[in-house]
Amino acid sequence: MDKMAKPKVSVVIPAYNEAMSIGSVIAECKAFCDEIIVVDDGSTDDTAEIAKRSGAVVIQNERNLGVTKATQRGLNVAQGEIIVTMDADGQHNPSDIPNLTKPIIDGKGDVALGVRNKIPNRSERIINTLTNLSRKCSDTGTGFRAIKASIAKTMKLHGTCLCGTFVLEAHKRGARIVEIPIETKTRTYGKS
């Protein structure tokens, strides 16, 4: 990546019924990116309308297709040279975006995973263990990650969960994966 020109950063946020948090997530992201894309995954609340009013580009799925397909749609339309994915529930701290993009900008990695200090769900820990048979990573289920667009746009995401799949797809394409510690916040509204 050309170190002279600051690369454009797109943030992709898959969202399903996150009307209570999406506006503040978008507002907090604005200082750290050039484009925010919310993929409204068939929400039955005002997620899409609030996201539009908050300044995001909104792509709407007619019905709920799941986080994998929503993320894939966002990756495909993002215009930035680096794409950050994050959750819509407010648990990720947008001020960590520069920490995730830095290794890519500095040429030290192609994917930066935001590693949580604790993987909360047993199912995620099992998937993490299985993924580690192919590619060692501390947190393969994180939803907060940065990736070079040139790699992201070639990936074929599949399954109902990105736990492991995202890392394995990137690894298959030769991506150098780095890990950046992040702190997560407690979800204020709704449930994961």
C-alpha positions as a printed Julia matrix, in Angstrom:
192×3 Matrix{Float64}:
   0.0     0.0    0.0
   1.31    3.45  -0.93
   2.47    5.03   2.34
   2.37    8.54   0.83
  -1.39    8.59   0.21
  -3.75    7.81   3.06
  -5.89    4.87   1.92
  -9.65    5.21   1.99
 -11.33    3.19   4.71
 -14.85    1.77   4.42
 -16.73    0.41   7.42
 -19.26   -2.36   6.75
 -21.88   -2.94   9.43
 -24.33   -5.84   9.01
 -27.43   -5.0   11.04
 -30.61   -6.81  12.04
 -33.1    -4.97  14.27
 -30.5    -2.63  15.75
 -32.54    0.62  15.68
 -31.58    1.41  19.29
 -27.82    1.36  18.66
 -27.11    1.88  14.94
 -27.26    5.7   15.03
 -24.63    6.02  17.75
 -22.4     3.37  16.13
 -22.44    5.34  12.86
 -21.83    8.66  14.64
 -18.81    7.21  16.45
 -17.38    5.72  13.24
 -17.42    8.94  11.2
 -14.13   10.27  12.59
 -12.26    7.11  11.56
 -13.4     6.28   8.03
 -14.37    7.63   4.64
 -17.5     5.55   4.06
 -19.99    3.69   6.24
 -22.14    0.95   4.71
 -24.96   -0.55   6.74
 -26.38   -3.75   5.32
 -29.86   -3.91   6.82
 -30.57   -7.62   6.88
 -34.37   -7.62   6.69
 -34.94   -5.68   9.9
 -38.51   -5.21  11.07
 -37.68   -2.05  13.05
 -36.31    1.35  11.94
 -32.67    0.25  11.56
 -32.46    1.21   7.86
 -34.15    4.6    8.27
 -32.01    5.56  11.27
 -28.85    4.45   9.45
 -29.76    6.6    6.42
 -30.52    9.63   8.59
 -27.22    9.1   10.39
 -25.29    9.35   7.12
 -24.59    5.73   6.16
 -25.03    4.18   2.75
 -27.77    1.61   3.35
 -28.24   -1.63   1.46
 -31.41   -3.47   2.34
 -32.01   -7.19   2.14
 -35.68   -7.95   1.51
 -35.56  -10.62   4.2
 -33.13  -11.8    6.86
 -30.33  -13.68   5.07
 -27.87  -13.85   7.97
 -24.65  -12.1    8.89
 -22.54  -13.97   6.32
 -24.55  -12.87   3.29
 -25.03   -9.37   4.71
 -21.28   -9.0    5.23
 -20.54  -10.32   1.73
 -22.88   -7.71   0.21
 -21.15   -4.95   2.14
 -17.67   -6.11   1.15
 -18.73   -6.21  -2.5
 -19.96   -2.6   -2.61
 -17.39   -0.95  -0.34
 -15.25    1.62  -2.15
 -12.34    1.88   0.3
  -8.93    0.28  -0.12
  -9.28   -1.06   3.42
 -12.58   -2.45   4.68
 -13.41   -2.69   8.37
 -16.28   -4.9    9.53
 -17.93   -4.33  12.87
 -21.1    -5.22  14.71
 -24.12   -2.92  14.87
 -24.83   -3.53  18.56
 -22.38   -0.99  19.97
 -20.03   -3.53  21.56
 -17.08   -2.52  19.36
 -15.27    0.75  19.94
 -14.87    2.67  16.65
 -11.8     4.42  18.08
 -10.03    1.07  17.56
 -10.41    1.41  13.76
  -7.01    3.15  13.34
  -5.35    0.36  15.37
  -6.86   -2.24  13.03
  -5.97   -0.43   9.82
  -2.4     0.52  10.84
  -0.73   -2.87  10.16
  -2.32   -2.91   6.7
  -1.27    0.67   5.95
   2.25   -0.11   7.22
   2.47   -3.2    4.98
   2.72   -5.6    7.93
  -0.5    -7.49   7.28
  -3.44   -7.94   4.94
  -6.04   -8.74   7.62
  -6.13   -7.43  11.18
  -8.38   -9.24  13.63
  -9.69   -7.38  16.67
  -8.98   -9.92  19.38
 -11.32   -9.86  22.38
  -9.85  -10.58  25.8
 -12.42  -13.37  26.22
 -14.4   -15.37  23.66
 -17.86  -15.28  25.21
 -19.67  -18.28  23.72
 -18.79  -21.95  24.0
 -19.7   -22.5   20.33
 -17.24  -19.76  19.29
 -14.49  -21.35  21.38
 -15.11  -24.72  19.68
 -15.03  -23.14  16.2
 -11.88  -21.24  17.2
 -10.2   -24.51  18.18
 -11.2   -26.17  14.89
 -10.07  -23.19  12.79
  -6.71  -23.28  14.57
  -6.08  -26.68  12.99
  -5.56  -24.8    9.7
  -4.56  -21.28  10.78
  -3.49  -20.24  14.26
  -5.54  -17.3   15.55
  -6.56  -16.2   19.02
 -10.08  -15.07  18.08
 -11.44  -16.33  14.77
 -14.99  -15.28  15.69
 -14.4   -11.58  16.13
 -16.74   -9.35  14.14
 -14.29   -6.43  14.3
 -11.64   -6.77  11.63
  -9.88   -4.87   8.85
  -8.93   -6.3    5.48
  -7.41   -5.12   2.23
 -10.26   -4.62  -0.23
  -8.31   -6.44  -2.94
  -8.53   -9.62  -0.84
 -12.02   -9.05   0.58
 -13.56   -8.76  -2.86
 -12.24  -12.19  -3.9
 -13.52  -14.01  -0.82
 -16.51  -16.35  -1.01
 -18.06  -16.3    2.44
 -20.36  -19.19   3.29
 -22.25  -20.72   6.18
 -24.48  -19.09   8.74
 -21.68  -17.66  10.88
 -18.42  -15.91  10.05
 -16.68  -17.61  12.99
 -13.66  -19.22  11.39
 -14.93  -18.84   7.82
 -13.6   -15.31   7.36
 -10.13  -16.26   8.61
  -9.98  -19.45   6.53
 -11.09  -17.65   3.36
  -8.48  -14.94   3.84
  -5.79  -17.52   4.67
  -6.68  -19.48   1.52
  -5.91  -16.33  -0.48
  -2.49  -15.95   1.13
  -3.43  -13.08   3.43
  -1.02  -12.2    6.21
  -3.15  -12.14   9.35
  -2.23  -10.03  12.36
  -4.0    -9.68  15.68
  -4.79   -6.47  17.54
  -6.18   -6.56  21.11
  -9.51   -4.75  21.52
 -11.83   -4.06  24.4
 -15.51   -4.75  23.91
 -18.32   -2.86  25.59
 -21.39   -4.38  27.18
 -24.34   -4.43  24.83
 -26.85   -1.78  25.92
 -29.94   -2.76  23.89
 -31.38   -6.0   22.53
 -29.61   -9.33  22.43
 -26.83  -10.81  20.33
